[in-house]
Each structure stands twice: as structure tokens, then as C-alpha cells.
Amino acid sequence: MIFEKVQSEEDRLKNVLISDKQFSPEKVKKVLKSDAYQMLSNYCNLSPENLSTSVEVMSDGKYKFCIVATSDRLKIFGSLPDVY
């Protein structure tokens, strides 16, 4: 208990509201979509229209990232080693 910092609900809400002003959720969504597209394109046929992203601030101040991609084909690649 010594190392844990207890924070009131009001303090957490203030921190979330302050951090919301410091970044744009829409910019985060665009960067997340771009990065996810580049990564997933290595594994499957994918078009940007078939990829959606969202960023949600939860009640405890944590962030929930959701990425949904629809593909018609996976790319063939080498097998993974036994110890991954």
C-alpha cells in the first residue's frame, strides 16, 4: 500500500479532461489506422475502406483501442519457429 497512490474520482476526471485537451482523438485515430494498415497489409489483402479504428476513454481514465479489419485473403508466409 505504501507504493500505491490513491486518487479520488474527481482527480482522475480532472486528469482525463486535461489530457483530452492536449491531444486530438481524431489525430490518434488517423495515426492508429495508418499504422494498423501498414502492419496488416503484410499479412492480408486489405483496403483502407475495410479497416476501422476507434479510441475510447473509459470511466477510469484508461484508453480502449479497437481495430477491425476485413480481408478477402491472407498472404502466404513462412512458418513460425516452434518457440515464438
N, C-alpha and C positions, 0 to 999 in steps of 0.2 A: 504494500500500500504506500510505502514511502516514495517510490519512484513514479507512481501514477498521479497525474494531475487531474483533479476533479474539476469539471467545468459545468456551470449551470446551463440550463436550456437557453436562457436569454443570451449568455455569452456566445454559445455556439451559433445561435441565429444571427447575432451581430457579425460574427466572423464570416458566415456564409454570405450575408448581404454585402459585406465589404469586398469579399473575393469575387462576387458576381460583377461588381463594378470594375474590377481590374482586368477582366478578360471577357471576350465576346464568345458566348456559347456557339454562335453560328460559325465563327472562325475555327473553333475547336472541331466542330462537325466537319467542316471542309477539309481540314488537315487530316483528320482521322479517316475520312472517306478516301482521300488521295493515297495515304499510306496503306490502308487496307486493300485498295485496288491494286497497287503495285505488288504487294505481297501475294495476294490471292491469285493474281494473273500468272504467277509462276506455277500454280497447281491446277488451274482450270481455265476454260474459255469463259470469259466474263466481260460484260459491257458495263459501263458506269451506270446505265439506267437500271441494271439489275442488282445494284448494291445500295443499301441504305444504312445510314448511321444515325445514332441519337445519343445525346448526353443528357442525363437526368441528375439533378441534385436531390438526394434523398433527405428525409426529415432529420437525419443525424449528421448532415453535412457532408456525407460521403458522395462520391460520384459513381453513377452506374452508366457504363458504356455498352451500347448494343450495336452489333454489326450483323446485318442479314444480307446474304448473297445468294443469288440463284444462278446456277450454271447448267448448261446442257451437256458438258463433257469434262471429265478430268483428264489432265495430261499424264502421259506415261513417264515415270521417272524411276531411277534406280531404287533398289530395295534398301531399307534402313538396316543398320547393323543390329545384332541381337541386343546389345546393350545400348539403349538410347537414352 
